[in-house]
């Protein structure tokens, strides 16, 4: 056995199987892999530099079959396989991998679920990138052994303390969501300090929290929120740049670059 193969086998046996985490690892592996592949594929479909790359699946009647459809079908097939066959062994591992692949294809079009519209290359389509980041972070923390909450025991004192801590966790996470700090809230379910950080920070000006608690009631808070989340701020530019790297530029920005002569026209 080669050194590389030996390292992989040791990692699989000692770090995953020994802790019962091999199935979650396969879900995460399939998820990240399929998301990367489909994002690369859609960007190549869009690029005029690779005219030989196949385009979207469109019927003669103009029906566009989104890859989300294949993702949902794959997850359904994986779920049926996992129930129909053994809950351990090769077929269960195959089901976990298939389920992760289906997740990646589906969440890549998360914005379509949210807006019920084809906004893949629109600004709203960036929601898919954000959702993917949250999902990867959550599964990664689960793989490392973190859990959203855990009742310590059934004994009176520990149970009461656990319920109090659970209530505090849900309240802090809820504040994050109300402030539209979705990443802090979602990942904070697994890593409590991040939820506390998000809850203590300023909320977005157009968030439910901001509309309720800022505005004319607290103009200084409103001004602070608008400064923090203004589009031209360096942190917001860095986030947009990261989304461009992962998901490609929006259609609006792509057309602007094309008009400026820095980008060739997209494929029809």
C-alpha positions as CSV (number, residue, x, y, z in Angstrom):
1,X,0.0,0.0,0.0
2,X,1.4,3.4,-1.0
3,X,1.9,6.1,1.8
4,X,-1.0,8.2,0.3
5,X,-3.4,5.2,0.3
6,X,-2.3,4.3,3.9
7,X,-3.0,7.9,5.1
8,X,-6.5,7.8,3.5
9,X,-7.3,4.4,5.0
10,X,-6.1,5.5,8.4
11,X,-8.1,8.7,8.2
12,X,-11.2,6.7,7.2
13,X,-10.9,4.1,9.9
14,X,-9.5,6.1,12.8
15,X,-11.1,9.5,12.3
16,X,-14.4,8.6,10.7
17,X,-15.5,5.0,11.1
18,X,-14.3,4.9,14.7
19,X,-16.5,7.9,15.6
20,X,-19.5,6.9,13.3
21,X,-19.0,10.0,11.1
22,X,-18.2,8.3,7.7
23,X,-21.7,8.8,6.4
24,X,-21.8,12.5,7.2
25,X,-18.3,12.9,5.6
26,X,-19.7,11.2,2.4
27,X,-22.6,13.6,2.4
28,X,-20.3,16.6,2.8
29,X,-17.9,15.3,0.2
30,X,-20.6,14.7,-2.4
31,X,-22.2,18.1,-1.6
32,X,-19.0,20.1,-2.1
33,X,-18.0,18.1,-5.1
34,X,-21.3,18.4,-7.0
35,X,-21.6,22.1,-6.1
36,X,-18.1,22.8,-7.5
37,X,-18.7,20.8,-10.6
38,X,-22.1,22.4,-11.4
39,X,-20.8,25.9,-10.7
40,X,-17.8,25.3,-13.0
41,X,-20.2,23.9,-15.6
42,X,-22.6,26.8,-15.6
43,X,-19.8,29.3,-15.8
44,X,-18.4,27.5,-18.8
45,X,-21.9,27.4,-20.4
46,X,-22.0,31.1,-20.1
47,X,-18.5,31.8,-21.4
48,X,-17.9,32.5,-25.1
49,X,-14.3,31.3,-24.7
50,X,-15.5,27.6,-24.6
51,X,-18.2,27.4,-27.3
52,X,-17.9,23.6,-27.3
53,X,-19.2,23.3,-23.7
54,X,-22.8,21.9,-23.7
55,X,-25.5,24.4,-22.6
56,X,-28.6,24.1,-20.5
57,X,-31.2,21.4,-21.1
58,X,-34.1,23.1,-23.0
59,X,-37.0,21.2,-24.6
60,X,-38.3,22.0,-28.1
61,X,-41.1,23.9,-26.4
62,X,-38.7,26.1,-24.5
63,X,-38.9,24.3,-21.2
64,X,-35.7,24.8,-19.2
65,X,-34.9,21.8,-17.0
66,X,-32.9,23.2,-14.1
67,X,-30.2,21.0,-12.5
68,X,-32.1,21.4,-9.3
69,X,-34.6,18.8,-10.8
70,X,-31.8,16.3,-11.0
71,X,-30.6,17.1,-7.5
72,X,-34.1,16.5,-6.1
73,X,-34.4,13.2,-8.0
74,X,-31.0,12.1,-6.7
75,X,-31.9,12.9,-3.1
76,X,-35.2,11.0,-3.4
77,X,-33.4,8.0,-4.9
78,X,-30.8,8.1,-2.2
79,X,-33.4,8.3,0.5
80,X,-35.3,5.3,-0.9
81,X,-32.1,3.3,-1.2
82,X,-31.1,4.1,2.4
83,X,-34.5,2.8,3.7
84,X,-34.8,-0.2,1.3
85,X,-31.3,-1.5,1.9
86,X,-29.1,-2.1,4.9
87,X,-28.5,0.8,7.2
88,X,-24.7,0.0,7.3
89,X,-22.1,-1.0,4.7
90,X,-21.5,-0.2,1.1
91,X,-25.0,0.7,0.0
92,X,-25.6,3.0,2.9
93,X,-22.4,4.7,2.1
94,X,-23.4,5.0,-1.5
95,X,-26.7,6.5,-0.4
96,X,-25.0,9.1,1.7
97,X,-22.7,10.1,-1.2
98,X,-25.7,10.3,-3.6
99,X,-27.6,12.3,-1.1
100,X,-24.8,14.8,-0.8
101,X,-24.5,15.0,-4.6
102,X,-28.2,15.8,-4.9
103,X,-27.9,18.4,-2.2
104,X,-25.1,20.2,-4.1
105,X,-27.1,20.3,-7.3
106,X,-30.2,21.5,-5.5
107,X,-28.7,24.2,-3.2
108,X,-26.9,25.7,-6.2
109,X,-30.3,27.0,-7.2
110,X,-31.4,27.9,-3.7
111,X,-32.3,31.4,-4.9
112,X,-34.8,29.8,-7.3
113,X,-36.7,28.2,-4.3
114,X,-36.7,31.5,-2.5
115,X,-37.8,33.8,-5.3
116,X,-39.7,31.2,-7.4
117,X,-38.0,32.8,-10.4
118,X,-34.9,32.1,-12.5
119,X,-32.5,34.6,-10.8
120,X,-29.4,32.4,-11.1
121,X,-27.3,35.2,-12.6
122,X,-29.1,38.1,-10.9
123,X,-28.1,39.8,-7.6
124,X,-30.7,37.7,-5.8
125,X,-28.9,34.6,-7.0
126,X,-26.1,35.3,-4.6
127,X,-28.4,33.8,-2.0
128,X,-27.4,30.4,-3.3
129,X,-23.7,31.1,-2.5
130,X,-24.6,32.2,1.0
131,X,-26.8,29.2,1.6
132,X,-24.0,26.9,0.4
133,X,-21.5,28.5,2.7
134,X,-23.8,28.1,5.7
135,X,-24.5,24.4,4.8
136,X,-20.8,23.6,4.5
137,X,-20.0,25.3,7.8
138,X,-22.8,23.5,9.6
139,X,-21.9,20.1,8.2
140,X,-18.3,20.7,8.9
141,X,-19.0,21.6,12.5
142,X,-21.2,18.5,12.8
143,X,-18.3,16.4,11.4
144,X,-16.0,17.8,14.0
145,X,-18.4,16.6,16.7
146,X,-20.4,19.8,17.4
147,X,-24.2,19.5,17.9
148,X,-26.9,22.3,18.0
149,X,-27.9,21.4,21.5
150,X,-27.7,18.4,23.8
151,X,-29.7,17.5,26.9
152,X,-27.0,16.5,29.3
153,X,-29.1,14.0,31.3
154,X,-32.5,13.2,32.5
155,X,-31.7,14.2,36.1
156,X,-33.6,17.2,37.5
157,X,-30.8,19.8,37.9
158,X,-29.0,19.0,34.6
159,X,-32.3,18.9,32.6
160,X,-33.4,22.3,33.9
161,X,-30.0,23.8,33.2
162,X,-30.0,22.3,29.7
163,X,-33.5,23.7,29.0
164,X,-32.4,27.1,30.2
165,X,-29.3,27.0,28.0
166,X,-31.4,25.8,25.0
167,X,-33.8,28.7,25.5
168,X,-30.9,31.1,25.6
169,X,-29.4,29.6,22.5
170,X,-32.6,29.8,20.5
171,X,-33.2,33.4,21.7
172,X,-29.7,34.6,20.7
173,X,-30.0,32.7,17.3
174,X,-33.4,34.3,16.8
175,X,-31.9,37.8,17.3
176,X,-29.3,37.0,14.7
177,X,-32.1,36.0,12.2
178,X,-34.1,39.2,13.0
179,X,-31.0,41.3,12.3
180,X,-30.6,39.3,9.0
181,X,-27.3,38.0,10.2
182,X,-28.2,34.6,8.8
183,X,-24.7,33.1,8.8
184,X,-24.1,34.0,12.5
185,X,-27.5,32.5,13.4
186,X,-27.3,29.3,11.4
187,X,-23.7,28.4,12.3
188,X,-24.2,29.8,15.8
189,X,-26.6,26.8,16.4
190,X,-23.4,24.7,16.4
191,X,-20.9,27.3,17.8
192,X,-22.6,29.4,20.4
193,X,-20.0,32.2,20.7
194,X,-20.6,33.1,17.0
195,X,-24.4,33.5,17.7
196,X,-23.6,35.7,20.6
197,X,-21.3,37.8,18.5
198,X,-23.9,38.2,15.7
199,X,-26.7,39.1,18.2
200,X,-24.5,41.8,19.8
201,X,-23.6,43.4,16.5
202,X,-25.6,46.0,14.6
203,X,-28.4,44.6,12.4
204,X,-29.0,45.4,8.8
205,X,-31.0,48.5,8.2
206,X,-33.7,46.8,6.2
207,X,-33.9,43.8,8.6
208,X,-37.0,43.1,10.8
209,X,-34.9,44.2,13.8
210,X,-33.7,47.3,12.1
211,X,-37.2,48.3,10.9
212,X,-38.6,47.8,14.4
213,X,-35.8,49.3,16.5
214,X,-33.9,51.8,14.3
215,X,-35.3,54.4,11.9
216,X,-36.8,57.5,13.4
217,X,-36.8,55.9,16.9
218,X,-33.0,55.6,16.9
219,X,-31.5,57.6,14.1
220,X,-28.0,57.1,15.3
221,X,-28.4,53.3,15.2
222,X,-30.0,53.7,11.7
223,X,-27.1,55.8,10.5
224,X,-24.6,53.3,11.9
225,X,-26.4,50.3,10.3
226,X,-26.4,52.1,6.9
227,X,-22.7,52.9,7.2
228,X,-21.9,49.3,8.2
229,X,-23.8,47.7,5.3
230,X,-23.4,50.3,2.6
231,X,-22.5,48.7,-0.7
232,X,-19.2,50.5,-1.2
233,X,-17.7,49.5,2.2
234,X,-14.6,47.4,1.9
235,X,-16.0,44.4,3.8
236,X,-19.1,44.4,1.5
237,X,-16.8,44.7,-1.6
238,X,-14.7,41.7,-0.3
239,X,-17.9,39.6,0.2
240,X,-19.1,40.5,-3.3
241,X,-15.6,39.7,-4.7
242,X,-15.7,36.3,-3.0
243,X,-19.2,35.6,-4.4
244,X,-17.9,36.5,-7.9
245,X,-15.0,34.1,-7.5
246,X,-17.3,31.3,-6.5
247,X,-20.4,32.0,-8.5
248,X,-19.5,34.4,-11.2
249,X,-20.5,38.0,-11.8
250,X,-24.1,39.0,-11.9
251,X,-25.8,39.4,-15.3
252,X,-26.0,43.2,-14.7
253,X,-22.3,43.5,-14.0
254,X,-21.4,41.1,-16.8
255,X,-23.3,43.3,-19.3
256,X,-21.6,46.4,-18.0
257,X,-18.2,44.9,-18.5
258,X,-19.2,43.7,-22.0
259,X,-20.3,47.3,-22.8
260,X,-17.0,48.5,-21.6
261,X,-15.2,46.0,-23.8
262,X,-13.6,44.1,-21.0
263,X,-15.7,41.0,-21.5
264,X,-16.7,39.2,-24.8
265,X,-20.5,38.8,-25.4
266,X,-22.1,35.7,-23.7
267,X,-23.2,32.7,-25.7
268,X,-26.7,32.7,-26.8
